[in-house]
C-alpha cells in the first residue's frame, strides 16, 4: 500500500455549484416548472386525508 496523499486547493466536486444550463435545456430535461404548493389532484388529496 502507498502512503501517498494527494492534496489540492480546489474544492471537491460535490460542494461546487452545478454549471448553468439555459432554460430550453432545463425544460427539455425536467419538463415545465411545477408549483411547490399547487393542487396535487384527487389522489394526493386522498392520501393527505389517510395519513
C-alpha positions, 0 to 999 in steps of 0.5 A, spaced: 500 500 500 502 507 498 502 512 503 501 517 498 496 523 499 494 527 494 492 534 496 489 540 492 486 547 493 480 546 489 474 544 492 471 537 491 466 536 486 460 535 490 460 542 494 461 546 487 455 549 484 452 545 478 454 549 471 448 553 468 444 550 463 439 555 459 432 554 460 430 550 453 435 545 456 432 545 463 425 544 460 427 539 455 430 535 461 425 536 467 419 538 463 415 545 465 416 548 472 411 545 477 408 549 483 411 547 490 404 548 493 399 547 487 393 542 487 396 535 487 389 532 484 384 527 487 389 522 489 394 526 493 388 529 496 386 522 498 392 520 501 393 527 505 386 525 508 389 517 510 395 519 513 
